[in-house]
Amino acid sequence: MDIGKEVVLEMYRKMHRIRQFEQKIKDLITAGEIPGFAHVSIGEEATAVGICAALRPTDRITSTHRGHGHLIAKGGDLARMMAEIYGRRTGYCKGKGGSMHIADFSLGILGANGIVGGGIPIATGSALAAKLSHKDDVTACFFGDGAANEGTFHESLNLASIWKLPVIYVCENNGFGEFTPTASATSVKDIAVRAKGYDIPGYVVDGNNVLEVYRYASEAAARARAGEGPTLLECKTYRWEGHVVGEQAFITGSYRTEEEVARWKARCPIIALEQEVLGSGLIKREELERIAREARDQVEAAVEFARQSPMPEPAEAGEDLWVE
């Protein structure tokens, strides 16, 4: 697949935005400026960006508790995201959703989800709606390796296969379900092989190689638009940080080794893309450095916007609720 320079630059730009945003969130929580916990996706940027780069603006995504990267990759506004995490009225959900429940329907972001596997049936329903409406929109469904052991995963893949729904199931396998190694809780080495049980394609993808993710996602999207049904992509990746920022407060010892973390950091997805494009001569280093600076400035501006934004008024607590 011939990937143009502008597509590559945009992928690089979004990967840097995710990295800078997540690092800033980590720093702010550690400093006590943002209360509570957040799940950051440092090290996993290539999967989110590679998938979303293959989507159209009208396509949709469902996300997870570790969803900041997915939202940024689909075009989420950094300032409104930051304000939401700060609990401010100017946030995406007026400060009521927080880190794990950001949504923007205008961008096709159907929402992050604090329930493991909770987004899988939502994505399946979104794909069914597109098919019934005779639209060729695709829904990409992000979930983790732990969610692949939930009933929602198996039920959704079964229905999507039967009805040939336009959905891409994206398993971000980072090797751990919270603090439990995937190998200790999953019956198969590769979650992608489970696609065979539902008679759909399943592929293991290098989740740290954004160009590879993009190629597989583009093929899956084309297949879905042609009415050929769903695809399961298992993107092997790794989170550099813990399950949540600040987990050291309640976790004693370590559930992974420093050597393991170091091995994956050596496979940094951003550096891998830099080496690829610089080696090919497609893009100059000066362009990449400019993009990195812009990402840092955008994140700092988002923090300042959040800090200056008002808190919700107590009287607003009953607004925007669905009541029968």
C-alpha positions, 0 to 999 in steps of 0.5 A, a space after each residue: 500500500 502506498 501511503 502518502 506523505 500527508 497521511 504519514 505526517 498526520 499519523 505522526 502528529 496524532 501520535 505525538 499529541 497522544 504521547 504529550 497529552 498522556 504524559 501531562 495527565 500523568 504529571 498532573 495526577 502525580 502532582 495532585 492537581 487532578 484528583 483520582 486515577 486515570 488510565 494512560 496509553 503511553 506506548 500504545 499510540 500506534 494502534 489508536 492512530 493506525 486504526 483511526 487513520 483508516 476511517 472516514 469522518 462519518 465512521 464511528 468508534 467505541 472506546 475503553 477505560 484507556 480511551 484518551 488516545 482513541 479520542 485524540 486519534 479520531 479528532 477529539 479536541 484536546 482542550 475539551 478533553 483536558 477540561 473534562 478530566 479536570 471536571 470543568 463545565 467546558 469539558 466534553 461532558 460538562 465535567 460530569 463524565 471524567 476520564 473514562 466517559 468522554 464522547 463526541 457524537 459529531 466526530 463519531 466518538 460513541 464514548 469511552 467506557 469504564 465497563 470492561 467489554 462494555 463498548 463491544 455490543 455498542 459498536 455492534 449495534 452501531 454497525 447494525 444501524 449503519 447497515 439498516 440505514 443502507 450506509 457504508 459507514 464502519 464502526 471500529 471497536 477498541 477493547 483490551 485482551 481482558 475484554 476478549 474473555 467477556 461474553 459480550 465479545 463472543 456474542 457480538 462477534 457471532 451476531 456480526 458474523 451472521 449479519 455481516 455487519 460493518 465493524 472492525 473489532 480491535 483488540 489492544 493486547 498489551 499483555 495485562 488485564 489490570 495486573 494479571 498477565 494475559 497468558 494466565 487468564 486467556 486460553 489461547 496465545 493469540 486472541 485473533 485465532 478466535 475469529 475462526 470460531 465465528 467464520 471471520 478473518 482474524 489477524 495478529 498485527 504489530 500494534 507498535 507499527 502504525 503503518 502496519 496497523 493502518 494497512 490492516 485497518 484499511 483492508 478491514 474497512 474496505 471489506 466492511 464497506 463492501 458488505 463482507 462483514 467484520 474483521 478481528 485485529 489483534 494489535 500486540 502492544 504494551 503500556 509503559 505505565 501501570 494500569 492506572 497512574 498512582 497504582 503504587 498507592 495500593 499495589 505492593 511489589 511489581 507484577 512485571 519486570 524492569 527488563 520487560 518494560 525496557 524491552 518494550 520502550 526500545 520498541 517505541 512506536 513514535 521512534 519506529 515511525 521516525 526511523 521509517 520515514 527518515 530512512 526512506 527520505 519521505 520526510 525531513 527531521 525538521 518537519 518531525 521536530 516542528 510537529 513535536 513542538 506543536 504537540 507540546 504547545 497544544 497540550 500546554 494550551 489545553 491545560 491552561 484552558 482547563 485551569 481557567 474554566 469554571 467548575 459546574 454549579 451544584 444546581 447543574 447536577 440534575 441536568 443532562 440526565 435520562 429519567 424514565 
